[in-house]
Amino acid sequence: MAYPSIESWIRQQTGLEANLIGVNRLVRAVRQRMDFYQLDSVDLYLNRLKVSAQELDILLEQIVIPETWFFRSRESFHYLKESVLKDWLPQHSASRLRVLSVPCSTGEEPYSIAIALREIGLTSAQFQIDAIDISRQAIAHALRGIYSPHSFRGNSPSFGARYFEPTPEGLQIQPLFRDSIHFSVGNLLQPAFWVDKPLYDIIFCRNLLIYFDGETRQKASQMLYRALKDQGVLFVGHAEMSQIFGQRFTPVQYPFAFAYRKSLPPKVGDRPKPKPAERSLPTLGTVAPQPSAPGLSLPGLSLVSSGRSLPSKPQPTPQPATPEPDNLLAQARTLADQGNLSQAIYLCEIFLRSDRTNADVYTLLGQLQQASGQEVEAEQSFQKAIYLQPRAEEALVHLALLREQQGDTSSATLLWQRVHRLRSPQADLP
């Protein structure tokens, strides 16, 4: 049994789409709150929601389960450091870096940002982080700054020793990393959220947009665009990494950073600049070069036009040994991290010649193709990954975003429902 009136109210107040959170989870939470107040009418409970911000907070705590940890998606923080050091600091050494973390959940993300910025030499006076979440309980947790081992997954044991102090309840963040963070409760979709806010150099808005419908996601992206300084950087979640922002943002060419840079609107009268020639990729010593397409490659053309003589016969290119399939995926990821997308795609294709049943390789190939602008090929790769592994979450989310771009909202909705069932196995059970 669904509660459309309550779903509509939550959507109006928060932008959250019940179908994407889990309708059955919402139904159970509403029933529990109605039982608590001994109400037998959904309308009576809706009236309470409308007059009590605290009750809405309590309901949201039960239906929105935060899932975060320190340095989640580590490549995002690698790019944060690189961008600040190379792009921001040389031009703004006397300024303060402004960062927004929304939603900040229980604080792991903004504290990770503060740690990353301190690691590259910034002092507390050189940056300010606004950390905002709709949940009062999450903000209270963040202000305490005490965390269980669950928040440290993927980090070395020395990480906790360097930046935290032991307490009976868990590890508490050192005061040094709290000084530049301002925590508060807020909802980015509400106009009051942006009152007196500065423009930001960097915004982290990760794993929020996937819970919005298309219209709300568009509205949120417009707000984020207006909140960023020119050439500012927006970090999103891996499931949100697609061209859902139209022409407002340009994807950053740093694989797996899941970042966009604010695009400036073209000036009146500007002509589009010719696309620069693609730089040649370094040849991987252990991989055979990609064969040229017959009838398209004209190696003698430049020699004729320059007046030099042609060789009597083409010289054969040595064919290095192809690496073992087990090593190809690791090499492909390394090349992707270096920005060599074409070579990384080539290695994935070599891998699939010997093993066409590996869903992880098809997912990686789809991501690389999508980053290269090959959307048709990317869609096919994600479909193959899902066929081989129906629970391939990354492939499902990327395919859902592609379907949204194509205007196939019904297919996208079904894919999103599958994603959220995977993330909350009990959420949609009767």
MARNUKE-419774 format. One record per atom (N, C-alpha, C): x, y, z; residue in three letters. Coordinates in steps of 0.05 Angstrom, whole numbers, plus 5000, padded with zeros to 4 digits. Layout:
BEGIN
XYZALA...
//
This chain:
BEGIN
501749765000MET500050005000MET501850255000MET501450424981ALA502950674979ALA501350904992ALA502851114999TYR501651355010TYR502251594992TYR500851624970PRO501551834950PRO501552114961PRO499752174980SER499652444991SER502252505007SER503252315022ILE505652355037ILE508052355018ILE508052184998GLU510252184978GLU510452454965GLU508152574958SER508152834945SER509153044964SER508453034989TRP509353235008TRP512353225012TRP513452985015ILE516252945018ILE517753054993ILE516652994970ARG517853094945ARG517953394944ARG515753524952GLN515653814952GLN517653934972GLN517953804995GLN519653925016GLN522653865012GLN523253625001THR526053545000THR527053474972THR525253434953GLY526053354926GLY526453054924GLY526252904946LEU526752624945LEU524452474932LEU525052284915GLU523152134900GLU522751864913GLU520251804922ALA519751564938ALA520451314922ALA519951304896ASN520551074880ASN523551004880ASN525251214883LEU528051174883LEU529251114910LEU527851194931ILE528751134958ILE527850854966ILE525450774958GLY524250524966GLY521550564977GLY519450514962VAL516750574971VAL516050414996VAL516850164996ASN516049995019ASN517450085045ASN519850195042ARG521250305065ARG519750545076ARG518750715058LEU517150945066LEU514550855080LEU513250655068VAL510750555080VAL511150455108VAL513250305112ARG513850195139ARG514350425159ARG515950625150ALA516550845168ALA514051005175ALA512351055156VAL509851195162VAL508151045181VAL507850785177ARG506250615195ARG507350625224ARG510050615226GLN511250635253GLN510650895267GLN510751115251ARG510251375263ARG507251415270ARG505551295253MET502651305259MET502051145284MET503350915287ASP502950755311ASP503950905336ASP506151045333PHE507251195355PHE505251405366PHE503851535347TYR501851735355TYR499051625358TYR498751365353GLN496151235354GLN494151365335GLN495151405311LEU493451525290LEU492451305271LEU489951315263ASP488851115244ASP488351235217ASP489251485212SER488751615186SER491351735176SER491951675151VAL494251785138VAL494052085136VAL491552185132ASP491152475130ASP491952615156ASP491252485178LEU491952605204LEU495052615207LEU496352405199TYR499252405201TYR500552615182TYR499352645158LEU500352845139LEU500053125151LEU497853175165ASN497453435178ASN499653485199ASN500353275213ARG502453305233ARG505153375219ARG505653235197LEU508053285182LEU508253585173LEU505953685164LYS505953955154LYS506454175175LYS505854115200VAL506154315221VAL508554265238VAL509954035234SER512153975252SER514653905235SER516554095235ALA519054035221ALA520553815234ALA520253785261GLN521653575275GLN520553305266GLN517953275262GLU516853025253GLU517852945226GLU518153145208LEU519253085181LEU522152985184LEU523653115202ASP526353025207ASP526452735216ASP524652665234ILE524652395245ILE523952195223ILE521952265207LEU521152085185LEU523452045165LEU524852265158LEU527052245139LEU529352075150LEU529752085176GLU531851925188GLU531351625183GLU528751555182GLN528051275179GLN528151175150GLN527851365131ILE527651275103ILE530151335087ILE531951515097VAL534451575083VAL536751475100VAL537951265091ILE540151135106ILE542751235095ILE544351385111PRO546951485101PRO548951255097PRO550451275076GLU552451075070GLU554951225061GLU556851255080THR559151415074THR561551325091THR563851395083TRP566351335098TRP568451525090TRP570651525104PHE572851715098PHE574151655072PHE574551855056PHE575851845030PHE574451645011PHE571851645012ARG570251484993ARG570851584965ARG571251404946SER572051484918SER574651644920SER576751514927ARG579351644934ARG580351814911ARG579851734886GLU580851894863GLU579752174863GLU577352214874SER576252484876SER578052664893SER579052554914PHE580752704932PHE583552744920PHE584452554904HIS586952594889HIS586752834870HIS584452844856TYR584153064838TYR583653324853TYR582353314875LEU581953554892LEU584753674898LEU586553514907LYS589253604914LYS590653724890LYS590553574868GLU591953664844GLU590753924834GLU588053954834SER586754194823SER587454434840SER587454394867VAL588054624884VAL590954714881VAL592754524880LEU595554584878LEU596254714851LEU595154604829LYS595954694802LYS594254924792LYS591654924798ASP589855114786ASP589155344805ASP588555284829TRP587455494847TRP589755644862TRP591555504875LEU593455634892LEU595255834878LEU596355774854PRO598055974841PRO596756244836PRO594156244832GLN592756494826GLN591256614850GLN591156464872HIS589556564895HIS591056524921HIS593656554921SER595256494945SER594456674969SER593256904964ALA592357084985ALA589457064992ALA588056874978SER585156844982SER584556594999SER582056565006ARG581156335021ARG579556155002ARG580255905001LEU578855704985LEU576155644998LEU573955664982ARG571255614992ARG570255354981ARG569455175000VAL568554904993VAL565754855005VAL564054734989LEU561354654999LEU561154344998LEU560354225020SER559753935021SER556853905028SER555253805008VAL552353785011VAL551353544995VAL550053355006PRO549653315035PRO552153215048PRO552753315072CYS555253225085CYS554852985102CYS552352885106SER551752655121SER552952675149SER554252475159THR555352475186THR558152585189THR559152715167GLY561552865170GLY564052745157GLY563952495149GLU566352375138GLU567452525113GLU565652615096GLU566552755072GLU567853015078GLU566553205093PRO567953455098PRO570553425114PRO570653235132TYR573153185146TYR575353085127TYR574452915108SER576452815088SER577453045071SER575753235064ILE576653465049ILE578653625065ILE578053675090ALA579853825107ALA582553685110ALA582553425114ILE585053275116ILE586653305090ILE585253265067ALA586653285041ALA587953555037ALA586553765044LEU587554035040LEU589954095059LEU589753985084ARG592054025102ARG594453865092ARG593953635080GLU596153465070GLU597753605048GLU596453785033ILE597953925012ILE599054195022ILE598854245048GLY600154475059GLY598454715065GLY595854705059LEU594054925066LEU593654945096LEU593555185107THR592955225135THR589955265139THR589055255163SER586255285169SER585255555160SER586955755159ALA586156025151ALA585856045120ALA586855845105GLN586755865076GLN584355735064GLN582655595079PHE580255475068PHE577955475088PHE575555475077GLN573155465093GLN571255255080GLN570255065095ILE568454855086ILE565754895099ILE563654935082ASP560954935092ASP559854655088ASP559154525110ALA558154245109ALA555254245118ALA553454165100ILE550654195104ILE549153935098ILE547153885114ASP545453645110ASP542653705120ASP540753565108ILE537953595115ILE537353465142ILE539053285151SER538553125175SER539853255199SER538253325219ARG539353435244ARG541053225259ARG540152985258GLN541552765271GLN544352725259GLN544452735232ALA547052705219ALA548952935226ALA547853185227ILE549553415235ILE550553385263ILE548853295281ALA549653255309ALA551953045311ALA551752835295HIS553852635294HIS556452755284HIS556252915263ALA558553045251ALA559953235271ALA558353385286LEU559553565305LEU561053425327LEU560053185335ARG561453025355ARG564052925344ARG563952835318GLY566352755305GLY567552495315GLY565852315325ILE566852055336ILE565751835317ILE567551655309TYR566951465288TYR567751185295TYR566150995285SER566750705289SER568450605266SER569450355268PRO571150245247PRO569750245219PRO567150245219HIS565650245193HIS566350485176HIS566950705189SER567550955174SER570450955163SER572050765171PHE574850765163PHE575550555142PHE573550425131ARG574050205112ARG575650315088ARG577550155078GLY579150235056GLY581550415063GLY581750485089ASN584050655098ASN585950485114ASN588450555113SER590550405128SER590150455158SER591150265175PRO590950305204PRO592250555213PRO594350645200SER595750895208SER594051145204SER591951125187PHE590351355181PHE588951455207PHE587851275222GLY586451355247GLY588451465267GLY590851355268ALA592751445288ALA593751735281ALA593851805256ARG594852065248ARG592952285253ARG590352235249TYR588452455248TYR586252435269TYR586252235286PHE584152195306PHE585352135333PHE583652175353GLU584352115381GLU582451895391GLU583551695406PRO581851485416PRO580051585439PRO577551485439THR575651545460THR574251275466THR572851255489PRO571351005494PRO569250935473PRO568251135459GLU566151095439GLU567151045411GLU569751105406GLY570851075379GLY573051285376GLY573851325351LEU575951515345LEU574751795339LEU575851995351GLN574852265348GLN576752435332GLN575752585312ILE577352755295ILE578852955312ILE581353015305GLN582953215319GLN581753495315GLN581853665335PRO580753935332PRO581954095309PRO584454035302LEU585654175280LEU584054165254LEU582653935249PHE581153895224PHE578253995227PHE577454085250ARG574754185254ARG574654485251ARG576954615253ASP577054905255ASP575955045230ASP576254925207SER575555055182SER572854955171SER571354805187ILE568754695177ILE566454815193ILE564454905178HIS562055005191HIS559754825184HIS558654675204PHE556454485200PHE553754635204PHE551854565188SER549154675192SER547054505178SER544554535186VAL542254395174VAL541154565151VAL540554435128GLY539454585106GLY538654405083GLY537154515065ASN536154365041ASN536754535017ASN538454434999LEU539454604977LEU537254674957LEU534954544958LEU532754604940LEU531054844950LEU531454914975GLN529955144986GLN531355404981GLN529955614971PRO531355864965PRO532855974989PRO531855935014ALA533256045037ALA536055915041ALA536455685029PHE539055545032PHE541355715022PHE540855865000TRP542956004987TRP543256294996TRP541556385014VAL541756665024VAL544456695039VAL545856905032ASP548456975045ASP550656775041ASP550256585022LYS552356395016LYS554356514997LYS556856465000PRO558856564981PRO558856394956PRO560156484935LEU560656304912LEU562956124920LEU562755874911TYR564655674919TYR566655604897TYR569055544905ASP571155444887ASP570655154881ASP569755004901ILE569354714898ILE566754634912ILE565254464899ILE562754354912ILE562854054910ILE562453924932PHE562053634933PHE559053584937PHE557753474917CYS554853404919CYS554653114908CYS555252924925ARG555552644915ARG553252474926ARG552152314908ASN550152114915ASN547652244927ASN546852474917LEU544352594924LEU542552614900LEU543652694877LEU542052744853LEU540652494843LEU541752254849ILE540552004840ILE537851954854ILE537252094876TYR534752054890TYR532652254881TYR533352424862PHE531452624851PHE530252524825PHE527852624819ASP526852574792ASP528252764772ASP527752734746GLY529252884726GLY528953184729GLY526453274735GLU525953564737GLU527453684762GLU527353534784THR528653634808THR531653624805THR532653424791ARG535553404786ARG536453634770ARG534853714750GLN535553944733GLN535554194749GLN533654234767LYS533454464784LYS535954474802LYS536654254814ALA538954244832ALA541554314817ALA541854204793SER544254264777SER544554554771SER542254684765GLN542254974760GLN543155134785GLN542255044808MET543055184833MET546055144838MET547054904833LEU549854844838LEU551555004818LEU550555034794TYR552055194774TYR552255484783TYR550055594792ARG550155874801ARG551855914826ARG552155704842ALA553655724867ALA556655694863ALA557455604840LEU560355564834LEU561555814822LEU564055874829LYS565556084815LYS566155994787LYS566956174770ASP567756104743ASP570055904745ASP569855694729GLN571855484728GLN571955324755GLN569955354771GLY569755194796GLY569354904790GLY569854724809VAL569754434805VAL567454324822VAL565854154809LEU563654004822LEU564253714822LEU564253594846PHE564653304849PHE561853174853PHE561352954838VAL558852804841VAL559452514847VAL557452354851GLY557752074855GLY558251924829GLY559351684831HIS559951534806HIS557351474791HIS555151444805ALA552651384791ALA551451634777ALA552551864783GLU551552114771GLU553352224749GLU555452074742MET557452164724MET556452124695MET555052324685SER554152314657SER553652604649SER552452634625GLN552052904615GLN549253014623GLN548552964648ILE545853044657ILE545753344662ILE548053484661PHE548053764666PHE548153934640PHE547753804617GLY547753944592GLY550254094587GLY550054344579GLN552454504572GLN553554664595GLN552454634619ARG553354794641ARG555954704653ARG556554444650PHE559054334662PHE560554174641PHE563154164644THR564854014627THR566253794643THR566053534635PRO567353324651PRO570353364653PRO571353324676VAL574253344681VAL575553094670VAL577753124655GLN579052894644GLN581052784664GLN579952664685TYR581452534706TYR579852284714TYR580452054702PRO578751824706PRO578151754735PRO575651704740PHE574551614766PHE574751824787PHE575152084779ALA574952304798ALA572052384801ALA570352324780PHE567552394779PHE567152694784PHE568452854768ALA568453144772ALA567753284746ALA566553524750TYR565953704728TYR567053974734TYR567754124713ARG568554404716ARG566354584704ARG565854804718LYS563754984708LYS564555104681LYS562755074662SER563255184635SER562255464634SER563755634621LEU562955914617LEU561155934592LEU559056084593PRO557356114570PRO558856254548PRO558556174522PRO560056304500PRO559256594497PRO561156764491LYS560657044487LYS559257084460LYS557657294459VAL556257354434VAL558257414412VAL557857284389GLY559757324366GLY562057134366GLY562456984388ASP564656794388ASP564156564368ASP566156494353ARG565956264335ARG567056014349ARG565855784344PRO567055544356PRO569855504347PRO571555444366LYS574355394359LYS574655114347LYS576455084328PRO576954814317PRO578054634338PRO577154384337LYS578054194357LYS580954124352LYS582654154373PRO585554094369PRO585953804363PRO588053754348ALA588753484341ALA589353324366ALA588353074366GLU588852904389GLU591752824391GLU592752854416ARG595552784419ARG595852474417ARG598152394406SER598552114403SER599051994430SER597951764434LEU598251624460LEU600851474461LEU602151464484PRO604551304486PRO604051014481PRO605750884467THR605350604460THR606150434484THR604350254492LEU604850064514LEU606649854504LEU609049834517GLY611149654506GLY610349364503GLY608449274519THR607748994519THR605248934503THR604249134489VAL601749094475VAL602049154445VAL600948984428ALA601149024400ALA599649284392ALA600649444373PRO599249694365PRO596549624352PRO594749824354GLN592149784341GLN592449794311GLN591149604297PRO591349604268PRO589749834256PRO590749954234SER589250164221SER587050054205SER584850204202ALA582650124186ALA583350134157ALA582949924141PRO583649924113PRO582150144098PRO583650284080GLY582350484064GLY582150754077GLY582950774104LEU582651034117LEU585351154124LEU587350994129SER589951094136SER591551144111SER592651394108LEU594151474085LEU596951564093LEU598751384101PRO601351464111PRO603051614091PRO602651574065GLY604351704046GLY603551984039GLY601252084048LEU600152334040LEU602052564049LEU602952564073SER604652784083SER607352784069SER608252554061LEU610852534047LEU610652654019LEU608452604005VAL608052713978VAL607853013979VAL606253113998SER605853404000SER608353554007SER610253414022SER612653554030SER614953514010SER614453353988GLY616453323967GLY618453103973GLY618152963996ARG619952744001ARG619152493987ARG621052313982SER620452073967SER619251863985SER617551693973LEU616251483988LEU618151243990LEU618051094012PRO619550844013PRO618550643993PRO620250473984SER619550283963SER617450083972SER617450013998LYS615449834008LYS615049894038LYS612649864048PRO612249924077PRO613949744094PRO614949854116GLN616549704134GLN614749564155GLN615049314159PRO613349174179PRO613949274207PRO611749304223THR612049384251THR612349144268THR614349144286PRO614648914304PRO612148874321PRO611348634326GLN609048564341GLN609848464369GLN609848634389PRO610548544416PRO608548344426PRO609448194446ALA607747994458ALA605448124473ALA603048004471THR600748104486THR600848004514THR600248174534PRO600348084562PRO598247874567PRO598547734589GLU596647534598GLU594047684605GLU591747554600PRO589147684605PRO588847774634PRO590047624653ASP589747704681ASP591047974687ASP593048054671ASN594348314675ASN593048544660ASN591448474640LEU590348684623LEU588548874637LEU586848774655LEU584948954668LEU586349154686LEU588349054700ALA589949244718ALA591349454701ALA592449374678GLN593749564661GLN591749764649GLN589449664642ALA587349844631ALA586550054652ALA586249974676ARG585550164697ARG587850374701ARG590250274700THR592550454703THR592650664681THR592150574656LEU592150754634LEU589850954636LEU587550864645ALA585251044649ALA585851254670ALA587151174691ASP587951374712ASP589851584701ASP591451504681GLN593351684668GLN592051854646GLN589551804640GLY588151954620GLY588351834592GLY589651594589ASN589951474563ASN587551294557ASN585351414551LEU582851264548LEU582851084524LEU584051164502SER584050994478SER585650744483SER587950764495GLN589550524501GLN588050344521GLN586750474541ALA585350314561ALA583050154547ALA581550284529ILE579450154514ILE580649914498ILE582849964485TYR584149754469TYR584849504487TYR585849554511LEU586549334528LEU584049174537LEU581849324542CYS579349184549CYS578449004526CYS578649104502GLU577848954479GLU579548704475GLU582148734480ILE583948494479ILE583148294500ILE582548384524PHE581748204545PHE579248044537PHE577348184524LEU574848054517LEU575047864494LEU577247874480ARG577747674459ARG578147394471ARG579247384495SER579747124508SER577647054529SER576147254538ASP574147204559ASP571847394555ASP569747304542ARG567347474537ARG565247454558ARG565947344581THR563947304602THR564547464627THR566347654625ASN567147814648ASN565648074650ASN563648084668ALA561948324670ALA563548574679ALA565548534696ASP567148764705ASP568548904682ASP569548744663VAL571048864641VAL569049014623VAL566648904618TYR564749054602TYR563849314616TYR563649304642THR562949554657THR565149764654THR567649684658LEU569849874655LEU570049974626LEU569649794607LEU569649874579LEU567450084574LEU565050034585GLY562950224581GLY563550504593GLY564850504616GLN565550764629GLN567550904611GLN569550764601LEU571550884584LEU570350994558LEU568550834546GLN567250924522GLN565451164527GLN564151174550GLN562451404556GLN564151644560GLN566451614574ALA568251844578ALA569451944552ALA569551764532SER570551844506SER568451944486SER565951954496GLY563752054479GLY562551834461GLY563251584465GLN562151364449GLN559651244463GLN557451394463GLU555151324479GLU553751064469GLU553651024443VAL552350784433VAL553950534442VAL556550544438GLU558250324446GLU558150284476GLU558050504492ALA557950484521ALA555350344529ALA553150414517GLU550550294523GLU550649984518GLU551849904496GLN552049624490GLN553749474510GLN555949604519SER557649484539SER556249444566SER554749654574PHE553349634600PHE551149414598PHE549849394575GLN547749184572GLN549048904573GLN551348874562LYS552748614563LYS553548544592LYS554448744607ALA555248704635ALA552848614651ALA550548744647ILE548148674662ILE547048404654ILE547248334628TYR546448064619TYR548147854634TYR550747904636LEU552447704648LEU552247704679LEU551747934690GLN551447964719GLN549148154726GLN546748044730PRO544448214734PRO544648404758PRO546548344776ARG546848514800ARG549248704797ARG550048754772ALA552348944767ALA551449224770ALA551749334795GLU550649594802GLU551749824785GLU554349824781GLU555550044765GLU554350054737GLU554149824725ALA553049814698ALA550149904698ALA548649824718LEU545849904719LEU545550214722LEU547150334739VAL546750624742VAL547650784718VAL549750694705HIS550650834681HIS548650804658HIS547450564656LEU545450514635LEU542950684641LEU542250704667ALA539850864674ALA540251154666ALA542651264671LEU543151544663LEU543151574633LEU544151384619LEU544151404590LEU541251404579LEU539651224591ARG536851214582ARG535351474588ARG536051604611GLU534851864616GLU535652064595GLU538152064588GLN539052254567GLN537552204541GLN536851954535GLN535551894510GLN532551944512GLN531552024536GLY528752084539GLY527051844546GLY528351614550ASP526851364556ASP526451344586ASP524651504597THR524351524626THR523251274638THR521551124624SER520350884635SER522550674639SER524250644620SER526450454622SER528450544644SER528950804645ALA530750904666ALA529650854694ALA527050894697THR525850854724THR526050564732THR525650374714LEU525950094721LEU528750024729LEU530750144715LEU533550094722LEU534150214750LEU533150454755TRP533750574781TRP532450404804TRP530150294799GLN528950124819GLN530649884825GLN531849774804ARG533649544808ARG536049624825ARG537149864819VAL539449954834VAL538849984863VAL536550104870HIS535950154898HIS535149904912HIS534049704898ARG533549444911ARG536249314918ARG538249344901LEU540849234907LEU542049364932LEU541749624934ARG542949774956ARG541449724982ARG538849674981SER537349625005SER535649375000SER536949135005PRO535548884998PRO532848855010PRO532348975034GLN529848935047GLN527849155041GLN528749355027ALA527049595024ALA524549545008ALA524649374988ASP522349344971ASP521049064974ASP521648934996LEU520248685001LEU517548735013LEU515548585006PRO512948625018PRO512948565048PRO
//
